[in-house]
Amino acid sequence: MRAAETSDVWYLAGTNLDESGAVPETAFAYWRVTPYSDRPGAPPVHVTLDDYVSAVRQKFGTMTDEFLLLYPATTDDEAALAGNDAIRDDSRVSTYLWATEWTKGAHRPVHTYLAAGVVAASGLVTGVGGTASAATEEIGSQGDIVVLHLALPRVPVNNSFTVKVRPVGGTWQRLGVYLAKLALIDAVTGSNPGKLSSWAAFGFSGTVEVEVTYNPGGAQQFRVRPDSYGIRPEVLGDTARFTLDRPRNIVVQVDDKIFDCLHLFANPVEENPPAEGDKKVMYFGPGFYTPSTGS
């Protein structure tokens, strides 16, 4: 692949939701009350918070705090689920990154998938030159559809929030949360000091459930704006859950933090999008772009 000499063939690559070390979410509670010993080569199901943090420190070293912001846990049960999420994300992202490298030397696309039981998941990576268009689509039991976009290369992330979505009754899937830089305009002095914020995006049709966790902790209340939408989240400590039944652009505000908030773009599912190579289409794949002027 380094020489961009991959075979120019159609490719299908992916994993099941509960392989590569992951297990169904219900497995942990079951095995905690059932005699069972962790076996070499099998996913560990008797996970404790101390085991989880110790394993993270051993693997990620100086990046441990960053990892725990993305996959936080305060109890044994939360540690088991957080570790499970990390394993699933590692499998999805590594497949996508491999596919991106493969397509640098091939014209035909690589189709990626995540098989999640009754939930169908698929994606597409196309080449040449590393351009990529990728998404994961999940279809719930009631026909609700959620489309998740894979990681944006080189786009700065923000770890203030963990955001998950799912079709009603489906499997929670994590969104990428990225850094937004805002300006506070002082009308008196004219200064505009920069402020950091967060944003995330996905597409859906039907009904979608959203879960937003404020990772720094200490949240007293959540507010979903604009208030005119009438969205009243269910608050569980530092986590808020709510349901959307139509596309919305909203802001999730924690307490009185007007900058350290989440801008969430819940878009409609795009129908008949133009394709790379179509006439009159200038294509930009996912990623970070800088104009030739450098500004």
C-alpha positions, 0 to 999 in steps of 0.5 A: 500500500505504501507504493500505491500498488493495490489491486484495483478490485471491489472490496468489502471489509468489516466486522460484527458489532461484538467481535474483536474483543467486544461483547453484548452490553447485557453480558457484563451484568449476567456474568457478574452473578454467574460463575465464570472465569475469564479465559485467555483469548476471550473478552474479559467480562469481570471488568472492574473500574481499577482494572479498566483504568490500569489497562488504559494507563498501561496502553496509553501512558501520557494520553490516559487522561485524554482517553478517559475523557472519551471513554469515562467511567466511575463504576465497575459497570460503566468501566465495562461498557466504556471499554466495550465502546472503545473496542468497537470504535477501534475496530471501526476506525482501523477498518476505515483507515486501512480502506483509506490507504487501500484506495490510494492505489485503486479506482474502485471503492472499498465498502466497509460495514459494521454488522450489528444484529438486526441493525444494518451498518455500511459505509463507502470509501472511494479513491484515488488519492485518499479522497474518501466519503464514508458514513455508517447507516443504522436502521432501527426496528421501526424503520428509523434511520441514523447516519453517522459520519466517520472521523474527520482526519486532521480536524481538531477534536474537543473532549468536553462532550461525549455524544451518542445517538441511536434509532429507537430501540437500536444500539448506541453509537458514538459521534465524533465531537470537534473543536469550534472556535468562537469569538466574544465581541466586546462592544466597548473595546472592540476586542474579540478574545477566542472561546472554545466550543464543541460541535457534532453532526449526524443525519436521520429520518424518523425518530432518534434518541440522543445522549449527551455527557458533559465529561468535566463533570459537575453538571447541575442542569441541561438546557436544549436551545432554542427554547421554542423547540420545547425539548426537555431532556432527561438528566442523569447526573452529567448525562442528558437524554432526549428524543428528536422526531425531525431534523434540528440544529440545536445547542446543548448548554450545561448550566450557564456555560454559553461557550463550553456547549455543544452545537449539534447538527441533526440533519435530514438524510441526504437523498440522491447526493452528487457523486465524485466525478459527476459533471459540475461537481467539485469534490472535497472528501472528509478532512481538513483543507487549507486554501492555497493562500494559507488563510 
